[in-house]
Amino acid sequence: MKNKLNNLTNKEWLKFQKSWFIHNPPPRKKGVLVHPAKYPETMAQEFIEFFTKEGETILDPMAGTGSTLVAALRAGRNSYGIELNPKYAKIAAKIIDEERNVLGEKVEGLTSKVINGDAANALDLGLVTFDYVLTSPPYWDMLKAKGAETQKKRRDSDELDVHYSDDPNDLGNIEDYEKFLEGLIDIYKRLKPLLREKAYLTIIVKNVKKGGKIYPLAWDLARELGKTYTLKDEKIWLQDNQSLAPFGMGSAWVSNTFHHYCLQFRNE
C-alpha cells in the first residue's frame, strides 16, 4: 500500500490511531517557562510526523514560544508561526535559532519563520500554502480567572507571565464566552484558503471551568468549526503526573481535569 499521508511504518501508523494517549512532557526550559500555557514539542512532533511527509510545510497561527516550529524542525518539515505577543515571538525566534544550531546540517534548507502579527489577518501576511495546521488556542480568559494562577512561583515572579498579554486583540482578554468563541472560530475559518485540499488541522484544547460551571470549549469548537472543515476524529491527551487537589471535598463534585482534546479536522 502506498502511504500518501506520512513517512511512518505500518506499526507506527497503527500505534497513533489509538484514540487516547498519555504524554508527560519533560521539564520546561527557562526561556519557554515565561509563557503561561505551552504544549510540549515532543507531543507536537508526533502529530506532525503523522499528518505530513518530510519536507512539507506546517502552520501554527498561535505560535507562543514556538513549540510547533521546533517540533517541525526535528521532524524535517518547514514551518511558519504567527504570534501576537512580540515578547513571545522574540523568544520563539531565539529558541528556533538555538534548535537549528543543535540539529546542524540536518535542517539546512528548511524554513522556520516566526511572524509577529495577528492570526486574524493571516491572509494579509503573504504566507505560502500549508500541508498541516497544528495549534492550541487560549482557553478563553481562564488564565485571568480567580485561582487560575496555579503556581506560587509564577504569581510571585517578575519574570513569569500569568496571562498571555494585555493586547485588546488577544482573544484571551475577551470576557464574554460567546464573543470569544466567535472570534476564535473566525480565525480558524480564515485559514481555509491557506490550506491545501485534504490537509488536516489539529486543535489541542480543553473544556473550561469557570464560576462553578463547565463551558464546553472543545465541543463548541468541534461543532461550529465542523461547518467549515470536516471534523474527522479526536484524540484524548491524558496527563497522569499531576498532583490531585481536594476541590469541593465534602460538599460538591469538582474534578481534577488532566485531559485535553486533540480535534482533527480536514479541509474538504
Long-range contacts (C-beta under 8 A, 24 or more apart in sequence): 5-50, 5-51, 5-52, 5-53, 6-49, 6-50, 6-51, 6-52, 6-53, 7-49, 7-53, 7-54, 8-49, 8-50, 13-50, 16-46, 16-50, 18-235, 19-233, 19-234, 19-235, 19-236, 20-235, 20-236, 20-237, 20-238, 21-235, 21-236, 21-237, 21-238, 22-238, 22-239, 22-240, 23-237, 23-238, 23-239, 24-239, 24-240, 24-241, 31-65, 31-91, 31-94, 31-95, 32-65, 32-66, 32-67, 32-91, 32-95, 33-160, 34-65, 34-87, 34-88, 34-91, 34-159, 34-160, 34-161, 35-64, 35-65, 35-88, 35-91, 35-161, 36-143, 36-154, 36-160, 36-161, 36-162, 36-163, 36-164, 37-64, 37-136, 37-138, 37-139, 37-143, 37-164, 38-64, 38-65, 38-67, 39-67, 39-136, 39-204, 40-67, 41-67, 41-68, 41-70, 41-71, 41-74, 42-71, 43-237, 44-68, 44-70, 44-71, 44-72, 44-134, 45-71, 45-72, 45-74, 45-75, 47-134, 47-202, 47-262, 48-72, 48-75, 48-77, 48-132, 48-134, 49-75, 51-132, 51-134, 51-200, 51-202, 52-77, 52-131, 52-132, 53-131, 56-131, 56-132, 57-111, 57-128, 57-129, 57-130, 57-131, 57-132, 58-130, 58-131, 58-132, 58-133, 58-134, 59-127, 59-130, 59-132, 59-133, 59-134, 59-135, 59-191, 59-194, 60-133, 60-134, 60-135, 61-119, 61-122, 61-133, 61-135, 61-187, 61-188, 61-191, 62-119, 62-135, 62-136, 62-137, 62-138, 63-88, 63-89, 63-92, 63-114, 63-135, 64-88, 64-92, 64-136, 65-91, 65-92, 65-95, 66-91, 66-92, 66-93, 66-95, 66-96, 66-114, 68-134, 68-135, 69-96, 69-112, 69-114, 70-95, 70-96, 70-99, 72-110, 72-112, 73-99, 73-100, 73-103, 73-107, 73-110, 73-112, 74-99, 74-103, 76-106, 76-107, 76-110, 77-110, 78-110, 78-111, 78-112, 79-110, 79-111, 79-112, 79-113, 80-111, 80-113, 80-114, 80-115, 80-127, 80-128, 80-130, 81-113, 81-114, 81-115, 82-115, 82-117, 82-118, 82-119, 82-122, 82-125, 83-114, 83-115, 83-116, 83-117, 84-116, 84-117, 84-118, 84-119, 84-164, 84-165, 84-167, 84-169, 84-170, 85-164, 85-165, 85-167, 85-170, 86-116, 87-165, 88-164, 89-114, 89-115, 89-116, 90-116, 118-169, 119-187, 120-169, 120-183, 120-186, 120-187, 120-190, 122-187, 122-190, 122-191, 122-194, 123-190, 123-193, 123-194, 127-194, 128-194, 129-194, 129-195, 129-196, 130-194, 130-195, 130-196, 130-199, 131-196, 131-199, 132-199, 132-200, 132-201, 132-202, 133-191, 133-195, 133-199, 133-200, 133-201, 133-202, 134-201, 134-202, 134-204, 135-202, 135-203, 135-204, 136-203, 136-204, 136-205, 137-171, 137-184, 137-203, 137-205, 138-164, 138-170, 138-171, 138-172, 138-180, 138-184, 139-205, 139-206, 139-208, 139-217, 140-172, 140-174, 140-177, 140-180, 140-208, 140-210, 140-215, 140-217, 141-172, 141-173, 141-174, 141-175, 141-180, 142-208, 142-209, 142-210, 143-172, 144-172, 144-173, 145-210, 177-215, 181-217, 181-220, 181-221, 181-224, 184-221, 185-221, 185-224, 185-225, 188-225, 188-228, 189-225, 189-228, 192-228, 192-229, 192-267, 195-267, 196-267, 197-267, 197-268, 198-266, 198-267, 198-268, 199-266, 199-267, 200-232, 200-264, 200-265, 200-266, 200-267, 201-229, 201-264, 201-265, 201-266, 201-267, 202-262, 202-263, 202-264, 202-265, 203-262, 203-263, 203-265, 204-237, 204-260, 204-261, 204-262, 204-263, 205-260, 205-261, 205-263, 206-257, 206-259, 206-260, 206-261, 207-257, 207-261, 209-254, 209-257, 218-260, 218-261, 218-263, 221-263, 222-261, 222-263, 225-263, 225-265, 226-265, 229-265, 229-266, 229-267, 229-268, 230-265, 230-266, 230-267, 230-268, 231-263, 231-264, 231-265, 232-264, 232-265, 232-266, 233-264, 234-261, 234-262, 234-263, 234-264, 235-261, 235-262, 235-264, 236-260, 236-261, 236-262, 237-261, 237-262
